[in-house]
Amino acid sequence: MVVKISVHHCGREIEPGTGIKYALNNGTILYFCSRKCIKNWEMKRDNKKLKWTVFYNKVLNGKHLIQKTLVVLKPDSVKREIVGRNNI
């Protein structure tokens, strides 16, 4: 079984032996899948604002992070039902 490594900047998973391993002076090791990831990290771009990253999709969709609820009133009674996003 191959242990996959999470890329530091874009959030993708890569297999060992692929990508680039970047070592900082303090001993921290960062993994990158491409030069594109390294360049954007060096320019200190926020990975949550870049559309091609996994982190952007998590913030944008937020399906597993935040669950919105609706309040539905039935005309027959005053009883309220809370309906989750999956039940609509």
Buried (B, 14 or more C-beta within 10 A) or exposed (E): EEEEBEBBBBBBEBEEEEBBEBEEEEEEEBBBBBEEBBEBBEEEEEBEEBEEBBBBBBEEEEEEEEEEEEEEEEEEEEEEEEEEEEEE
